[in-house]
Each structure stands twice: as structure tokens, then as C-alpha cells.
């Protein structure tokens, strides 16, 4: 892991075309601005962990569980004719 000190207004570059700028620094928070090509995915760490956990949970669900849940749902949502 590379560790760098940056002050507000300073930036760093990651690879080609990705710039990370420190926009604001408070006592326990840092506001970052990220400029990157649209082809680069930028995801918060906690969102990525949740997504991976949901994916694993979905893979562990067998077809029987899904069929049982579908049977419990009404044929049509209430109010739909």
C-alpha cells in the first residue's frame, strides 16, 4: 500500500487519466474529487463489500427457495386490474 500526505487543493494521479484531488479536510473526514474516464468504475469500499456479500447469498439460494417465495406473492399486485 502506498501512503501519501496531501493537503487541501493537492492531487495525485493513478495510472492514465485518473486524478484524485483533496477538496476539503475536516477533523475526521476528507472530501475527495475523482476525475476518471467513464470506463473506470469507482465504488466506495463498503458498497463493494455489501455487493459481494449479496452476490454470495444469491448464489447460495436454491431454485426451490425462489419458487416458494414466488408462490407466496399475489398473482397481481393490489389495485392492478
Number of C-alpha atoms within 10 A of each C-alpha: 3 3 5 6 5 11 11 13 12 11 15 13 13 9 7 8 10 13 15 15 18 17 15 13 13 7 5 5 8 12 11 15 14 15 14 16 11 7 6 10 7 11 8 7 9 9 10 12 11 11 12 12 11 12 11 11 10 10 8 9 10 9 8 9 9 10 10 10 9 11 9 8 9 8 8 8 8 7 5 5 5
